[in-house]
Amino acid sequence: MKFFLGILMSMVATCASAAEVISIVSPYTPTHKGHAAIYKILEKANTSQQQYTFILELKSGGAGVVALTSMDRSPNTSIGLIHASFVQNSIDGLIREENYVPISSLGDACWFIVAKSGNEHQGIKSLAGTNDRLVFGGVGIGSATQLTALGLGIAIKKEVQFVPFQSAADAGILLVGNNEVNLGIMPMNDFESLHSRNNNLKRLAMHCPRRHPDAKWVATTREQGVVSPYVFNTFVVSKEMHLAKQKELGAILDQAIVSVGSTTILDISGFHPPVFDKVPVSKYHNERVMLFKEALIRHQADINKFKKGN
């Protein structure tokens, strides 16, 4: 009897000490660059404390709506990863922006605008004199990529035609072939891979608030007069989650991000988290959302025209 009582007490103690599972729900497919960084971040988060066990769930579809819907079903044990489409989904009434609280962030996608021609030191202005039709391959109508293409055209006073693809990787692959897609956006490691197949590819701008440490001669889009929103990723929780828990989970993720390090995260995923700039996540998130809203308003006529033509 004592033996069975001991087993029962052991089971109770084990259950009482079991870590609570927190799911980070991602809207991306398995091959997305950000996941490489997230796995490392979660590894650090799980070894830094014993109260929570973080896992990654992939729920792609609906431009991020599927992931947030999944998160909404478990508001106390889920964290959502949102991208720029969050803004358009909010405008369209598919989600309610105020229901989600930012607690940490993977940050900006510090990716290069890459072209088949041009000069890396002169940047995007080196495209202004070309007679070639400029076609920018990217993902999604009304996406940050399309808005960047539109902003690029304004900066060089030349039409840049946007062509949507299922993924940025698809558009990037076409850069190395003999076709009309001659502009794209990608992280450093993708550029290096494609450059090995076509050494004419040039990095004309870094679409990020900062220059890349390994290509400091390539100016940012903002420095070159391109006004467009950034591709960003923020970890959010439901407003229903207790405030103390929101702060605790955010602090664990921030600490894990710092432990992984900015260089590693940038190298493997191309992202730069705001925690390294000492920027509060709420301020960072609100600024990125506002940039996107302003760009959507500024380019709404072009977006509508594009939708009608496609």
Residue pairs with C-beta under 8 A, 6 or more apart in sequence:
17 50
19 50
19 51
19 52
19 53
20 51
20 52
20 53
20 77
21 52
21 53
21 55
21 77
22 52
22 53
22 54
22 55
22 77
22 78
22 79
22 249
23 54
23 55
23 56
23 57
23 71
23 74
23 77
23 78
23 79
24 38
24 42
24 54
24 55
24 56
24 57
24 78
24 79
24 80
24 81
24 235
25 57
25 59
25 67
25 68
25 70
25 71
25 78
25 79
25 80
25 81
26 32
26 34
26 35
26 38
26 56
26 57
26 58
26 59
26 60
26 67
26 81
27 59
27 60
27 61
27 63
27 64
27 66
27 67
27 68
27 81
27 82
27 83
27 85
28 34
28 35
28 58
28 60
28 81
28 83
29 58
29 60
29 167
30 58
31 167
31 169
33 109
33 187
33 190
33 268
33 269
33 270
33 271
34 81
34 106
34 109
34 233
34 269
34 271
35 56
35 269
36 268
36 269
37 106
37 260
37 264
37 265
37 268
37 269
37 271
38 56
38 81
38 106
39 56
40 260
40 264
40 265
40 268
41 106
41 253
41 256
41 257
41 260
41 265
42 54
42 55
42 56
42 256
43 256
44 255
44 256
44 259
44 260
45 52
45 54
45 252
45 253
45 255
45 256
46 52
46 53
46 54
48 252
48 255
48 256
48 259
49 252
52 249
52 252
57 70
59 66
59 67
59 70
60 66
60 67
61 67
62 69
62 94
63 85
63 88
63 89
63 140
64 82
64 83
64 85
64 86
64 89
65 89
65 94
65 95
67 80
67 81
67 82
68 80
68 82
68 86
68 95
68 100
70 78
71 78
71 79
71 80
71 238
72 78
72 99
72 238
75 237
75 238
75 240
75 241
76 238
76 240
76 241
76 242
76 245
78 237
78 238
79 103
79 235
79 236
79 237
79 249
79 253
80 100
80 235
80 236
80 237
81 106
81 233
81 234
81 235
81 236
82 100
82 233
82 234
82 236
83 231
83 232
83 233
84 143
84 144
84 229
84 230
84 231
84 232
84 288
84 292
85 140
85 143
86 95
86 97
86 100
86 289
87 97
87 289
87 292
87 293
87 296
88 142
88 292
88 296
89 95
90 96
90 97
91 293
91 296
97 289
98 239
99 238
99 239
100 236
100 237
100 238
100 239
101 236
101 237
101 238
101 239
101 241
101 246
102 234
102 235
102 236
102 281
102 282
102 284
102 285
103 235
103 236
103 237
103 246
103 247
103 249
103 250
103 253
103 281
104 234
104 235
104 249
104 250
104 253
104 254
104 257
104 273
104 275
104 281
105 232
105 233
105 234
105 235
105 273
105 274
105 275
105 281
105 284
105 285
106 233
106 234
106 235
106 257
106 265
106 269
106 271
106 273
107 232
107 233
107 271
107 272
107 273
107 274
107 284
108 208
108 209
108 230
108 231
108 232
108 271
108 272
108 274
108 288
109 187
109 207
109 208
109 230
109 231
109 232
109 233
109 270
109 271
110 187
110 206
110 207
110 208
110 210
110 212
110 266
110 270
110 271
110 272
111 185
111 186
111 187
111 206
111 207
111 208
111 231
111 270
112 185
112 186
112 187
112 188
112 191
112 203
112 204
112 205
112 206
112 207
112 212
112 215
112 218
113 124
113 148
113 152
113 183
113 184
113 185
113 203
113 204
113 205
113 206
113 207
113 221
114 172
114 175
114 183
114 184
114 185
114 186
114 191
114 194
114 201
114 202
114 203
114 204
115 127
115 182
115 183
115 201
115 202
115 204
116 175
116 182
116 183
116 198
116 200
116 201
116 202
117 126
117 127
117 130
117 132
117 182
117 200
117 202
118 124
118 126
118 127
118 202
118 204
119 126
119 202
119 204
120 202
120 203
120 204
120 215
120 217
120 218
121 217
123 204
123 205
123 218
123 219
123 224
124 152
124 155
124 156
124 204
124 205
124 221
124 224
124 226
125 155
125 156
125 224
126 202
126 204
127 134
127 156
127 158
127 204
128 156
128 157
128 158
130 158
132 182
133 161
133 180
134 153
134 158
134 159
134 160
134 161
134 182
134 183
135 160
135 161
135 162
135 163
135 180
135 181
135 182
135 183
136 145
136 148
136 149
136 152
136 160
136 161
136 162
136 163
136 181
136 183
136 184
137 163
137 165
137 170
137 171
137 172
137 174
137 175
137 181
137 183
137 184
138 145
138 146
138 148
138 149
138 162
138 163
138 164
138 165
138 168
138 171
138 184
138 185
139 145
139 164
139 165
139 166
139 167
139 168
139 171
140 146
140 164
141 164
141 303
141 306
141 307
141 310
142 296
142 303
143 164
144 228
144 229
144 230
144 231
144 292
144 295
145 162
145 168
145 185
145 231
146 162
146 164
146 303
146 306
147 228
147 229
147 292
147 295
147 296
147 299
148 185
148 207
148 221
148 226
148 228
148 229
149 160
149 161
149 162
149 183
150 160
150 162
150 228
150 299
150 302
151 221
151 226
151 227
151 228
151 295
151 299
152 160
152 183
152 221
152 226
152 228
153 159
153 160
154 226
154 227
155 224
155 225
155 226
160 183
162 306
163 171
163 181
164 310
165 171
168 184
168 185
168 186
169 190
171 181
171 184
172 184
172 186
172 190
172 194
173 194
174 181
174 184
175 181
175 182
175 183
175 184
175 194
175 198
175 201
176 194
176 197
176 198
176 201
185 207
185 231
186 194
186 270
187 269
187 270
188 212
188 214
188 215
188 266
188 267
188 270
189 267
189 268
189 270
191 201
191 203
194 201
195 201
203 215
203 218
204 218
205 218
205 219
205 220
205 221
205 224
205 226
206 212
206 215
206 218
206 219
206 220
206 221
207 220
207 221
207 226
207 228
207 230
207 231
208 220
208 221
208 230
208 272
209 220
209 222
209 230
210 220
210 272
211 218
211 219
211 220
212 218
212 266
213 263
213 266
221 228
227 295
228 291
228 295
229 288
229 291
229 292
229 294
229 295
230 288
230 291
232 285
232 288
233 271
234 281
234 284
234 285
234 288
235 250
235 253
237 246
237 249
250 281
254 275
254 281
257 265
257 273
257 275
257 276
258 275
258 276
262 272
262 273
262 276
265 271
265 272
265 273
266 272
274 280
274 281
274 284
275 281
296 303
